[in-house]
Amino acid sequence: MKSITLLTTAIVLAMGLTARAETTVTLTGLHNCCGSCEKGITKALTSVKDVTAVVEDDKATITAKTKSGADKAVEALLAAGYYGVGAPEQKIADKKVKSATVSGTHLCCGKCVTGIANAIKEVPGATGHTATKGAKTFTVEGDFNVKDLLTALNRAGYHGEIK
């Protein structure tokens, strides 16, 4: 009887040692105002092999077979123009400018543009923008710090490259 118990314990331990742990990452605060946004978020996250995603309102839960897969899914989300708390922060210079061009931000509809406009209102010294529905790039003008611009965009659930 002792042999059976030891054998069963050994098998269970061996199965546990060979099982791979999945990696789960939850991002919150995503800009997700419509069906197109939700599709864009889901498409970006699941574009990485062995990754699944559940998107609910402003939250995405990513499950990947590996940490590397989860990291790549988050990178794909950022590249698609979205940002969620839990994603790595982008490094950007702490400098004042009169104008900056933002590219790669998701702008599928009027609500997206309104979200960008509201974010830019939070940037001290920013006076205007050229964001429009479907635009690949837009310009922000005024006398502002690009780091403040990135922070405001991220808080609103957007990501983009600022130059």
VEXVEXMAR-119497 format. One record per residue: x negated, y, z negated of N, C-alpha, C in turn; residue in one letter. Coordinates in steps of 0.001 Angstrom, whole numbers, plus 500000, padded with zeros to 6 digits. Each point is the difference from the previous one (the first is absolute). Example, Ala and Ser with C-alpha at 12.3 -4.5 7.8 and 13.67 -1.06 7.14 Angstrom:
BEGIN
<atom n_px="486810" n_py="494310" n_pz="492200" ca_px="500890" ca_py="501190" ca_pz="500000" c_px="499100" c_py="501200" c_pz="500000" aa="A"/>
<atom n_px="500350" n_py="501050" n_pz="500720" ca_px="499180" ca_py="501190" ca_pz="499940" c_px="500770" c_py="501090" c_pz="499270" aa="S"/>
//
This chain:
BEGIN
<atom n_px="499182" n_py="498818" n_pz="500000" ca_px="500818" ca_py="501182" ca_pz="500000" c_px="499135" c_py="501251" c_pz="500000" aa="M"/>
<atom n_px="498894" n_py="499926" n_pz="499216" ca_px="499086" ca_py="501126" ca_pz="499956" c_px="499388" c_py="500248" c_pz="501368" aa="K"/>
<atom n_px="499716" n_py="498963" n_pz="500744" ca_px="499410" ca_py="500124" ca_pz="501334" c_px="500942" c_py="500724" c_pz="500953" aa="S"/>
<atom n_px="501280" n_py="499686" n_pz="499930" ca_px="500982" ca_py="500649" ca_pz="500873" c_px="500092" c_py="501488" c_pz="499660" aa="I"/>
<atom n_px="500011" n_py="500329" n_pz="498721" ca_px="500067" ca_py="501400" ca_pz="499579" c_px="498764" c_py="500753" c_pz="500473" aa="T"/>
<atom n_px="498825" n_py="499405" n_pz="499834" ca_px="498762" ca_py="500643" ca_pz="500449" c_px="499987" c_py="500165" c_pz="501514" aa="L"/>
<atom n_px="500450" n_py="498988" n_pz="500721" ca_px="500046" ca_py="500065" ca_pz="501457" c_px="500970" c_py="501086" c_pz="500459" aa="L"/>
<atom n_px="501164" n_py="500064" n_pz="499386" ca_px="500985" ca_py="501026" ca_pz="500346" c_px="499442" c_py="501391" c_pz="499716" aa="T"/>
<atom n_px="499366" n_py="500174" n_pz="498869" ca_px="499398" ca_py="501292" ca_pz="499646" c_px="498925" c_py="500378" c_pz="501011" aa="T"/>
<atom n_px="499172" n_py="499054" n_pz="500390" ca_px="498938" ca_py="500268" ca_pz="500975" c_px="500584" c_py="500411" c_pz="501351" aa="A"/>
<atom n_px="501053" n_py="499329" n_pz="500424" ca_px="500631" ca_py="500335" ca_pz="501289" c_px="500597" c_py="501405" c_pz="499946" aa="I"/>
<atom n_px="500698" n_py="500311" n_pz="498922" ca_px="500607" ca_py="501328" ca_pz="499860" c_px="498918" c_py="501078" c_pz="499991" aa="V"/>
<atom n_px="498919" n_py="499775" n_pz="499281" ca_px="498897" ca_py="500970" ca_pz="499975" c_px="499372" c_py="500157" c_pz="501378" aa="L"/>
<atom n_px="499795" n_py="498906" n_pz="500696" ca_px="499406" ca_py="500066" ca_pz="501338" c_px="500899" c_py="500773" c_pz="500950" aa="A"/>
<atom n_px="501291" n_py="499778" n_pz="499901" ca_px="500930" ca_py="500735" ca_pz="500863" c_px="499949" c_py="501491" c_pz="499686" aa="M"/>
<atom n_px="499896" n_py="500332" n_pz="498735" ca_px="499936" ca_py="501400" ca_pz="499602" c_px="498726" c_py="500668" c_pz="500474" aa="G"/>
<atom n_px="498900" n_py="499266" n_pz="499995" ca_px="498725" ca_py="500569" ca_pz="500427" c_px="499941" c_py="500212" c_pz="501502" aa="L"/>
<atom n_px="500721" n_py="499192" n_pz="500759" ca_px="499956" ca_py="500156" ca_pz="501451" c_px="501056" c_py="500973" c_pz="500510" aa="T"/>
<atom n_px="500959" n_py="500347" n_pz="499167" ca_px="501037" ca_py="500942" ca_pz="500435" c_px="499414" c_py="501405" c_pz="500077" aa="A"/>
<atom n_px="500359" n_py="500712" n_pz="501041" ca_px="499530" ca_py="501371" ca_pz="500151" c_px="500991" c_py="500947" c_pz="499348" aa="R"/>
<atom n_px="499459" n_py="500989" n_pz="499349" ca_px="500861" ca_py="501023" ca_pz="499417" c_px="500311" c_py="501044" c_pz="501060" aa="A"/>
<atom n_px="501251" n_py="500395" n_pz="500074" ca_px="500377" ca_py="501071" ca_pz="500919" c_px="499715" c_py="501336" c_pz="499335" aa="E"/>
<atom n_px="499872" n_py="501019" n_pz="500819" ca_px="499808" ca_py="501362" ca_pz="499506" c_px="501267" c_py="500787" c_pz="500287" aa="T"/>
<atom n_px="500497" n_py="500677" n_pz="498985" ca_px="501185" ca_py="500834" ca_pz="500160" c_px="499637" c_py="501437" c_pz="499661" aa="T"/>
<atom n_px="500394" n_py="500914" n_pz="500873" ca_px="499761" ca_py="501428" ca_pz="499803" c_px="501343" c_py="500706" c_pz="500145" aa="V"/>
<atom n_px="500295" n_py="500900" n_pz="499090" ca_px="501222" ca_py="500791" ca_pz="500092" c_px="499624" c_py="501462" c_pz="500191" aa="T"/>
<atom n_px="500567" n_py="500604" n_pz="501025" ca_px="499801" ca_py="501420" ca_pz="500278" c_px="501322" c_py="500715" c_pz="499766" aa="L"/>
<atom n_px="499957" n_py="501144" n_pz="499353" ca_px="501215" ca_py="500768" ca_pz="499731" c_px="499852" c_py="501411" c_pz="500558" aa="T"/>
<atom n_px="501124" n_py="500665" n_pz="500160" ca_px="499983" ca_py="501379" ca_pz="500476" c_px="499837" c_py="500138" c_pz="501500" aa="G"/>
<atom n_px="500247" n_py="498918" n_pz="500744" ca_px="499902" ca_py="500049" ca_pz="501464" c_px="501093" c_py="500885" c_pz="500580" aa="L"/>
<atom n_px="499693" n_py="500719" n_pz="501057" ca_px="501045" ca_py="500725" ca_pz="500726" c_px="500763" c_py="498963" c_pz="500819" aa="H"/>
<atom n_px="501283" n_py="499848" n_pz="499715" ca_px="500832" ca_py="499008" ca_pz="500683" c_px="501419" c_py="500547" c_pz="500083" aa="N"/>
<atom n_px="500214" n_py="500909" n_pz="500956" ca_px="501279" ca_py="500718" ca_pz="500061" c_px="501034" c_py="499368" c_pz="500929" aa="C"/>
<atom n_px="499581" n_py="499032" n_pz="500833" ca_px="500955" ca_py="499453" ca_pz="500976" c_px="499568" c_py="498594" c_pz="500426" aa="C"/>
<atom n_px="500803" n_py="499389" n_pz="500831" ca_px="499696" ca_py="498658" ca_pz="500492" c_px="498700" c_py="499933" c_pz="500777" aa="G"/>
<atom n_px="499685" n_py="501043" n_pz="500751" ca_px="498741" ca_py="500010" ca_pz="500760" c_px="498795" c_py="500052" c_pz="499071" aa="S"/>
<atom n_px="500117" n_py="500753" n_pz="498914" ca_px="498908" ca_py="500030" ca_pz="499020" c_px="499810" c_py="498609" c_pz="499392" aa="C"/>
<atom n_px="501110" n_py="499383" n_pz="499599" ca_px="499906" ca_py="498673" ca_pz="499389" c_px="499380" c_py="498993" c_pz="500971" aa="E"/>
<atom n_px="500409" n_py="500054" n_pz="501259" ca_px="499413" ca_py="499109" ca_pz="501008" c_px="498518" c_py="500285" c_pz="500178" aa="K"/>
<atom n_px="499626" n_py="501277" n_pz="500001" ca_px="498595" ca_py="500371" ca_pz="500154" c_px="499150" c_py="499501" c_pz="498852" aa="G"/>
<atom n_px="500516" n_py="500129" n_pz="498784" ca_px="499279" ca_py="499526" ca_pz="498819" c_px="499836" c_py="498486" c_pz="500072" aa="I"/>
<atom n_px="501098" n_py="499304" n_pz="500261" ca_px="499971" ca_py="498536" ca_pz="500062" c_px="499077" c_py="499515" c_pz="501109" aa="T"/>
<atom n_px="500094" n_py="500612" n_pz="501167" ca_px="499162" ca_py="499603" ca_pz="501135" c_px="498520" c_py="500182" c_pz="499675" aa="K"/>
<atom n_px="499652" n_py="501121" n_pz="499395" ca_px="498596" ca_py="500254" ca_pz="499660" c_px="499487" c_py="498962" c_pz="499006" aa="A"/>
<atom n_px="500766" n_py="499758" n_pz="498952" ca_px="499546" ca_py="499077" ca_pz="498960" c_px="499896" c_py="498571" c_pz="500503" aa="L"/>
<atom n_px="500958" n_py="499568" n_pz="500808" ca_px="500004" ca_py="498604" ca_pz="500454" c_px="499196" c_py="499792" c_pz="501284" aa="T"/>
<atom n_px="499329" n_py="501040" n_pz="500464" ca_px="499136" ca_py="499847" ca_pz="501175" c_px="498735" c_py="499221" c_pz="499659" aa="S"/>
<atom n_px="499759" n_py="499817" n_pz="498723" ca_px="498826" ca_py="499264" ca_pz="499531" c_px="500400" c_py="498547" c_pz="499768" aa="V"/>
<atom n_px="499168" n_py="499086" n_pz="500475" ca_px="500275" ca_py="498562" ca_pz="499881" c_px="500154" c_py="499590" c_pz="498531" aa="K"/>
<atom n_px="500957" n_py="499136" n_pz="499753" ca_px="500260" ca_py="499428" ca_pz="498676" c_px="500442" c_py="501032" c_pz="498968" aa="D"/>
<atom n_px="500697" n_py="501040" n_pz="500461" ca_px="500526" ca_py="501023" ca_pz="499100" c_px="501511" c_py="500078" c_pz="500176" aa="V"/>
<atom n_px="500704" n_py="500057" n_pz="498885" ca_px="501436" ca_py="500263" ca_pz="500028" c_px="500242" c_py="501281" c_pz="499210" aa="T"/>
<atom n_px="501109" n_py="500656" n_pz="500294" ca_px="500311" ca_py="501247" ca_pz="499303" c_px="501494" c_py="500111" c_pz="499772" aa="A"/>
<atom n_px="500344" n_py="500542" n_pz="498857" ca_px="501383" ca_py="500321" ca_pz="499683" c_px="500040" c_py="501507" c_pz="499778" aa="V"/>
<atom n_px="500810" n_py="500682" n_pz="500801" ca_px="500111" ca_py="501459" ca_pz="499909" c_px="501379" c_py="500344" c_pz="499460" aa="V"/>
<atom n_px="500027" n_py="500734" n_pz="498900" ca_px="501253" ca_py="500451" ca_pz="499389" c_px="499844" c_py="501464" c_pz="499636" aa="E"/>
<atom n_px="500811" n_py="500829" n_pz="500625" ca_px="499951" ca_py="501441" ca_pz="499758" c_px="498568" c_py="500509" c_pz="500180" aa="D"/>
<atom n_px="499410" n_py="500561" n_pz="498946" ca_px="498652" ca_py="500564" ca_pz="500128" c_px="498920" c_py="499054" c_pz="499472" aa="D"/>
<atom n_px="500315" n_py="498716" n_pz="499929" ca_px="499075" ca_py="499017" ca_pz="499429" c_px="499758" c_py="498859" c_pz="500983" aa="K"/>
<atom n_px="498748" n_py="499571" n_pz="500088" ca_px="499654" ca_py="498829" ca_pz="500810" c_px="499199" c_py="499033" c_pz="499137" aa="A"/>
<atom n_px="500403" n_py="498746" n_pz="500034" ca_px="499262" ca_py="498956" ca_pz="499308" c_px="499359" c_py="499120" c_pz="501058" aa="T"/>
<atom n_px="498681" n_py="499944" n_pz="499953" ca_px="499204" ca_py="499274" ca_pz="500987" c_px="499492" c_py="498725" c_pz="499347" aa="I"/>
<atom n_px="500181" n_py="498877" n_pz="500673" ca_px="499455" ca_py="498736" ca_pz="499526" c_px="499110" c_py="499448" c_pz="501103" aa="T"/>
<atom n_px="498761" n_py="499705" n_pz="499622" ca_px="499020" ca_py="499505" ca_pz="500965" c_px="499296" c_py="498783" c_pz="499428" aa="A"/>
<atom n_px="499511" n_py="499156" n_pz="500891" ca_px="499277" ca_py="498809" ca_pz="499553" c_px="498673" c_py="500365" c_pz="499356" aa="K"/>
<atom n_px="499436" n_py="501149" n_pz="500409" ca_px="498704" ca_py="500423" ca_pz="499458" c_px="500039" c_py="501485" c_pz="499644" aa="T"/>
<atom n_px="499080" n_py="500413" n_pz="499137" ca_px="499881" ca_py="501423" ca_pz="499673" c_px="499617" c_py="500787" c_pz="501241" aa="K"/>
<atom n_px="499144" n_py="499429" n_pz="500818" ca_px="499592" ca_py="500657" ca_pz="501246" c_px="501211" c_py="500248" c_pz="500898" aa="S"/>
<atom n_px="500890" n_py="499041" n_pz="500085" ca_px="501213" ca_py="500160" ca_pz="500799" c_px="500882" c_py="501114" c_pz="499461" aa="G"/>
<atom n_px="500134" n_py="500068" n_pz="498677" ca_px="500797" ca_py="501067" ca_pz="499387" c_px="499368" c_py="501360" c_pz="500279" aa="A"/>
<atom n_px="498677" n_py="500080" n_pz="499878" ca_px="499293" ca_py="501260" ca_pz="500272" c_px="500190" c_py="500432" c_pz="501453" aa="D"/>
<atom n_px="499932" n_py="499046" n_pz="500918" ca_px="500191" ca_py="500321" ca_pz="501423" c_px="501431" c_py="500469" c_pz="500274" aa="K"/>
<atom n_px="500964" n_py="499426" n_pz="499304" ca_px="501393" ca_py="500421" ca_pz="500171" c_px="500185" c_py="501442" c_pz="499526" aa="A"/>
<atom n_px="499376" n_py="500346" n_pz="498884" ca_px="500081" ca_py="501380" ca_pz="499505" c_px="499331" c_py="500946" c_pz="500993" aa="V"/>
<atom n_px="498857" n_py="499599" n_pz="500547" ca_px="499321" ca_py="500819" ca_pz="501019" c_px="500900" c_py="500197" c_pz="501223" aa="E"/>
<atom n_px="500708" n_py="498951" n_pz="500400" ca_px="500910" ca_py="500096" ca_pz="501149" c_px="501151" c_py="500961" c_pz="499699" aa="A"/>
<atom n_px="500477" n_py="499986" n_pz="498772" ca_px="501063" ca_py="500922" ca_pz="499598" c_px="499520" c_py="501451" c_pz="500095" aa="L"/>
<atom n_px="498802" n_py="500260" n_pz="499499" ca_px="499433" ca_py="501351" ca_pz="500074" c_px="499829" c_py="500427" c_pz="501453" aa="L"/>
<atom n_px="499517" n_py="499084" n_pz="500828" ca_px="499805" ca_py="500308" ca_pz="501425" c_px="501327" c_py="500303" c_pz="500695" aa="A"/>
<atom n_px="501097" n_py="499461" n_pz="499464" ca_px="501325" ca_py="500249" ca_pz="500580" c_px="500611" c_py="501315" c_pz="499510" aa="A"/>
<atom n_px="499299" n_py="500696" n_pz="499092" ca_px="500439" ca_py="501320" ca_pz="499566" c_px="500773" c_py="500069" c_pz="498704" aa="G"/>
<atom n_px="499984" n_py="498903" n_pz="499236" ca_px="500709" ca_py="499957" ca_pz="498723" c_px="498990" c_py="499920" c_pz="498863" aa="Y"/>
<atom n_px="500433" n_py="500417" n_pz="498810" ca_px="499154" ca_py="499891" ca_pz="498817" c_px="500870" c_py="499593" c_pz="498824" aa="Y"/>
<atom n_px="499454" n_py="499136" n_pz="499155" ca_px="500687" ca_py="499621" ca_pz="498778" c_px="499031" c_py="499989" c_pz="498841" aa="G"/>
<atom n_px="500492" n_py="500354" n_pz="498828" ca_px="499176" ca_py="499947" ca_pz="498798" c_px="499551" c_py="498555" c_pz="499824" aa="V"/>
<atom n_px="498712" n_py="499825" n_pz="499841" ca_px="499401" ca_py="498670" ca_pz="499930" c_px="499041" c_py="499780" c_pz="501151" aa="G"/>
<atom n_px="500119" n_py="500810" n_pz="501048" ca_px="499065" ca_py="499949" ca_pz="501135" c_px="498742" c_py="500775" c_pz="499611" aa="A"/>
<atom n_px="498868" n_py="499651" n_pz="500595" ca_px="498779" ca_py="500752" ca_pz="499683" c_px="500112" c_py="501451" c_pz="500467" aa="P"/>
<atom n_px="499385" n_py="500882" n_pz="499231" ca_px="500015" ca_py="501409" ca_pz="500367" c_px="498986" c_py="500267" c_pz="501101" aa="E"/>
<atom n_px="500399" n_py="500839" n_pz="500937" ca_px="499117" ca_py="500384" ca_pz="501096" c_px="499031" c_py="501058" c_pz="499487" aa="Q"/>
<atom n_px="498747" n_py="499869" n_pz="500373" ca_px="498995" ca_py="501003" ca_pz="499651" c_px="500126" c_py="501154" c_pz="500980" aa="K"/>
<atom n_px="500049" n_py="501211" n_pz="499467" ca_px="500106" ca_py="501182" ca_pz="500847" c_px="499266" c_py="501144" c_pz="499310" aa="I"/>
<atom n_px="499425" n_py="500867" n_pz="500789" ca_px="499255" ca_py="501133" ca_pz="499461" c_px="500921" c_py="500916" c_pz="499202" aa="A"/>
<atom n_px="499449" n_py="500596" n_pz="498985" ca_px="500722" ca_py="500967" ca_pz="499178" c_px="499646" c_py="501383" c_pz="500540" aa="D"/>
<atom n_px="500711" n_py="500404" n_pz="501086" ca_px="499644" ca_py="501278" ca_pz="500630" c_px="501233" c_py="500748" c_pz="500477" aa="K"/>
<atom n_px="499866" n_py="501324" n_pz="500014" ca_px="501082" ca_py="500868" ca_pz="500487" c_px="499878" c_py="500173" c_pz="501499" aa="K"/>
<atom n_px="501164" n_py="500029" n_pz="500650" ca_px="500057" ca_py="500197" ca_pz="501452" c_px="501182" c_py="500911" c_pz="500331" aa="V"/>
<atom n_px="499994" n_py="500501" n_pz="501210" ca_px="501118" ca_py="500812" ca_pz="500503" c_px="500967" c_py="499140" c_pz="500813" aa="K"/>
<atom n_px="499496" n_py="498851" n_pz="500476" ca_px="500803" ca_py="499121" ca_pz="500841" c_px="499444" c_py="498582" c_pz="499901" aa="S"/>
<atom n_px="500885" n_py="499029" n_pz="500041" ca_px="499583" ca_py="498595" ca_pz="500006" c_px="500946" c_py="499217" c_pz="500897" aa="A"/>
<atom n_px="499433" n_py="499038" n_pz="500710" ca_px="500799" ca_py="499127" ca_pz="500852" c_px="500164" c_py="498664" c_pz="499296" aa="T"/>
<atom n_px="501237" n_py="499544" n_pz="499922" ca_px="500319" ca_py="498722" ca_pz="499372" c_px="500433" c_py="499047" c_pz="501107" aa="V"/>
<atom n_px="499395" n_py="498820" n_pz="500043" ca_px="500374" ca_py="499023" ca_pz="501026" c_px="500339" c_py="498661" c_pz="499357" aa="S"/>
<atom n_px="500846" n_py="499244" n_pz="500709" ca_px="500339" ca_py="498653" ca_pz="499566" c_px="501084" c_py="499910" c_pz="498949" aa="G"/>
<atom n_px="500656" n_py="501103" n_pz="499690" ca_px="501077" ca_py="499986" ca_pz="499012" c_px="501294" c_py="499545" c_pz="500668" aa="T"/>
<atom n_px="500764" n_py="499184" n_pz="499298" ca_px="501254" ca_py="499478" ca_pz="500539" c_px="501055" c_py="501104" c_pz="500021" aa="H"/>
<atom n_px="500519" n_py="500315" n_pz="501183" ca_px="501021" ca_py="501050" ca_pz="500172" c_px="501077" c_py="499524" c_pz="500971" aa="L"/>
<atom n_px="500801" n_py="499026" n_pz="499594" ca_px="500968" ca_py="499412" ca_pz="500934" c_px="501307" c_py="500771" c_pz="500120" aa="C"/>
<atom n_px="500306" n_py="500862" n_pz="499014" ca_px="501306" ca_py="500663" ca_pz="500035" c_px="499955" c_py="501348" c_pz="499288" aa="C"/>
<atom n_px="501113" n_py="500683" n_pz="500018" ca_px="500094" ca_py="501299" ca_pz="499352" c_px="499756" c_py="499947" c_pz="498501" aa="G"/>
<atom n_px="500417" n_py="498904" n_pz="499358" ca_px="499766" ca_py="499862" ca_pz="498559" c_px="498508" c_py="499873" c_pz="499702" aa="K"/>
<atom n_px="499269" n_py="499346" n_pz="500890" ca_px="498543" ca_py="499910" ca_pz="499837" c_px="499382" c_py="501395" c_pz="500081" aa="C"/>
<atom n_px="500447" n_py="500779" n_pz="500980" ca_px="499485" ca_py="501364" ca_pz="500170" c_px="500340" c_py="500845" c_pz="498773" aa="V"/>
<atom n_px="501206" n_py="499850" n_pz="499478" ca_px="500389" ca_py="500728" ca_pz="498791" c_px="499123" c_py="499591" c_pz="498822" aa="T"/>
<atom n_px="499697" n_py="498719" n_pz="499895" ca_px="499115" ca_py="499521" ca_pz="498938" c_px="498616" c_py="500627" c_pz="500094" aa="G"/>
<atom n_px="499484" n_py="500107" n_pz="501222" ca_px="498700" ca_py="500651" ca_pz="500220" c_px="500095" c_py="501474" c_pz="499614" aa="I"/>
<atom n_px="501058" n_py="500672" n_pz="500449" ca_px="500180" ca_py="501427" ca_pz="499694" c_px="500044" c_py="500229" c_pz="498490" aa="A"/>
<atom n_px="500725" n_py="499149" n_pz="499292" ca_px="500087" ca_py="500132" ca_pz="498544" c_px="498657" c_py="499741" c_pz="499334" aa="N"/>
<atom n_px="499238" n_py="499041" n_pz="500514" ca_px="498669" ca_py="499729" ca_pz="499451" c_px="499088" c_py="501208" c_pz="500202" aa="A"/>
<atom n_px="500040" n_py="500582" n_pz="501176" ca_px="499129" ca_py="501137" ca_pz="500310" c_px="500360" c_py="501215" c_pz="499146" aa="I"/>
<atom n_px="501264" n_py="500147" n_pz="499633" ca_px="500408" ca_py="501091" ca_pz="499103" c_px="499300" c_py="499904" c_pz="498648" aa="K"/>
<atom n_px="499574" n_py="498794" n_pz="499632" ca_px="499325" ca_py="499781" ca_pz="498714" c_px="498506" c_py="500325" c_pz="500059" aa="E"/>
<atom n_px="499485" n_py="500297" n_pz="501179" ca_px="498565" ca_py="500279" ca_pz="500163" c_px="499769" c_py="501498" c_pz="499801" aa="V"/>
<atom n_px="499295" n_py="500383" n_pz="498940" ca_px="499736" ca_py="501420" ca_pz="499781" c_px="499272" c_py="500620" c_pz="501197" aa="P"/>
<atom n_px="500562" n_py="501066" n_pz="500537" ca_px="499373" ca_py="500720" ca_pz="501109" c_px="500414" c_py="499548" c_pz="501384" aa="G"/>
<atom n_px="500659" n_py="498850" n_pz="500121" ca_px="500471" ca_py="499543" ca_pz="501318" c_px="501222" c_py="500828" c_pz="500371" aa="A"/>
<atom n_px="500022" n_py="500506" n_pz="501231" ca_px="501087" ca_py="500896" ca_pz="500409" c_px="500878" c_py="499445" c_pz="501113" aa="T"/>
<atom n_px="499565" n_py="498952" n_pz="500675" ca_px="500814" ca_py="499457" ca_pz="501076" c_px="499436" c_py="498711" c_pz="500553" aa="G"/>
<atom n_px="500787" n_py="499369" n_pz="500877" ca_px="499578" ca_py="498748" ca_pz="500632" c_px="500683" c_py="499865" c_pz="501354" aa="H"/>
<atom n_px="499490" n_py="499085" n_pz="500800" ca_px="500577" ca_py="499755" ca_pz="501330" c_px="500566" c_py="498592" c_pz="500134" aa="T"/>
<atom n_px="500256" n_py="499310" n_pz="498890" ca_px="500502" ca_py="498621" ca_pz="500051" c_px="501370" c_py="499953" c_pz="500667" aa="A"/>
<atom n_px="500155" n_py="499058" n_pz="500923" ca_px="501274" ca_py="499768" ca_pz="500673" c_px="500232" c_py="498495" c_pz="500107" aa="T"/>
<atom n_px="501243" n_py="499640" n_pz="500221" ca_px="500369" ca_py="498590" ca_pz="500155" c_px="499159" c_py="499358" c_pz="501102" aa="K"/>
<atom n_px="499389" n_py="498866" n_pz="499678" ca_px="499235" ca_py="499238" ca_pz="500975" c_px="498592" c_py="500498" c_pz="500256" aa="G"/>
<atom n_px="499600" n_py="501093" n_pz="499368" ca_px="498659" ca_py="500556" ca_pz="500236" c_px="498920" c_py="499056" c_pz="499476" aa="A"/>
<atom n_px="498918" n_py="499901" n_pz="500737" ca_px="498840" ca_py="499204" ca_pz="499579" c_px="499068" c_py="500831" c_pz="499130" aa="K"/>
<atom n_px="500009" n_py="501322" n_pz="500222" ca_px="499197" ca_py="500920" ca_pz="499198" c_px="500827" c_py="501246" c_pz="499703" aa="T"/>
<atom n_px="499610" n_py="500697" n_pz="498959" ca_px="500580" ca_py="501309" ca_pz="499709" c_px="498960" c_py="500836" c_pz="499275" aa="F"/>
<atom n_px="500235" n_py="501299" n_pz="500003" ca_px="499065" ca_py="500935" ca_pz="499391" c_px="500649" c_py="500640" c_pz="498779" aa="T"/>
<atom n_px="499186" n_py="500201" n_pz="498980" ca_px="500427" ca_py="500734" ca_pz="498811" c_px="499167" c_py="501273" c_pz="499965" aa="V"/>
<atom n_px="500655" n_py="501126" n_pz="499741" ca_px="499296" ca_py="501282" ca_pz="500000" c_px="500179" c_py="500716" c_pz="498679" aa="E"/>
<atom n_px="499094" n_py="500951" n_pz="499751" ca_px="500028" ca_py="500798" ca_pz="498777" c_px="498587" c_py="500204" c_pz="499506" aa="G"/>
<atom n_px="499831" n_py="499988" n_pz="498707" ca_px="498691" ca_py="500087" ca_pz="499352" c_px="500071" c_py="499027" c_pz="498825" aa="D"/>
<atom n_px="499636" n_py="498755" n_pz="500256" ca_px="500258" ca_py="498924" ca_pz="499048" c_px="498831" c_py="499022" c_pz="499942" aa="F"/>
<atom n_px="500048" n_py="499131" n_pz="499013" ca_px="498982" ca_py="498977" ca_pz="499816" c_px="500496" c_py="498697" c_pz="500643" aa="N"/>
<atom n_px="499164" n_py="499366" n_pz="500826" ca_px="500419" ca_py="498762" ca_pz="500671" c_px="500252" c_py="498871" c_pz="499003" aa="V"/>
<atom n_px="499317" n_py="500035" n_pz="498880" ca_px="500235" ca_py="498981" ca_pz="498976" c_px="501423" c_py="500140" c_pz="499436" aa="K"/>
<atom n_px="500443" n_py="501246" n_pz="499808" ca_px="501376" ca_py="500235" ca_pz="499539" c_px="501015" c_py="499522" c_pz="501036" aa="D"/>
<atom n_px="499674" n_py="500184" n_pz="501275" ca_px="500889" ca_py="499541" ca_pz="501069" c_px="500139" c_py="498483" c_pz="499966" aa="L"/>
<atom n_px="498882" n_py="499295" n_pz="499906" ca_px="500050" ca_py="498536" ca_pz="499948" c_px="500787" c_py="499525" c_pz="498780" aa="L"/>
<atom n_px="499757" n_py="500622" n_pz="498866" ca_px="500721" ca_py="499624" ca_pz="498780" c_px="501505" c_py="500179" c_pz="500177" aa="T"/>
<atom n_px="500408" n_py="501120" n_pz="500588" ca_px="501431" ca_py="500261" ca_pz="500215" c_px="500613" c_py="498990" c_pz="500965" aa="A"/>
<atom n_px="499289" n_py="499688" n_pz="501080" ca_px="500505" ca_py="499006" ca_pz="500955" c_px="500150" c_py="498640" c_pz="499326" aa="L"/>
<atom n_px="498984" n_py="499592" n_pz="499237" ca_px="500051" ca_py="498714" ca_pz="499317" c_px="501141" c_py="499944" c_pz="498989" aa="N"/>
<atom n_px="500188" n_py="501069" n_pz="499247" ca_px="501102" ca_py="500030" ca_pz="499024" c_px="501354" c_py="499838" c_pz="500676" aa="R"/>
<atom n_px="500097" n_py="500468" n_pz="501228" ca_px="501257" ca_py="499888" ca_pz="500756" c_px="500107" c_py="498667" c_pz="500736" aa="A"/>
<atom n_px="498974" n_py="499143" n_pz="499877" ca_px="500046" ca_py="498672" ca_pz="500604" c_px="499432" c_py="499901" c_pz="501396" aa="G"/>
<atom n_px="499249" n_py="501025" n_pz="500410" ca_px="499408" ca_py="500036" ca_pz="501345" c_px="498488" c_py="499860" c_pz="499922" aa="Y"/>
<atom n_px="499437" n_py="499555" n_pz="501108" ca_px="498550" ca_py="499946" ca_pz="500140" c_px="499645" c_py="500524" c_pz="501385" aa="H"/>
<atom n_px="498844" n_py="500581" n_pz="500110" ca_px="499527" ca_py="500476" ca_pz="501295" c_px="498548" c_py="500406" c_pz="499899" aa="G"/>
<atom n_px="499373" n_py="500106" n_pz="501137" ca_px="498614" ca_py="500458" ca_pz="500050" c_px="500016" c_py="501512" c_pz="500156" aa="E"/>
<atom n_px="499267" n_py="500682" n_pz="499138" ca_px="499986" ca_py="501465" ca_pz="500000" c_px="498648" c_py="500487" c_pz="500497" aa="I"/>
<atom n_px="500052" n_py="500867" n_pz="501026" ca_px="498769" ca_py="500598" ca_pz="500537" c_px="500174" c_py="501491" c_pz="500099" aa="K"/>
//
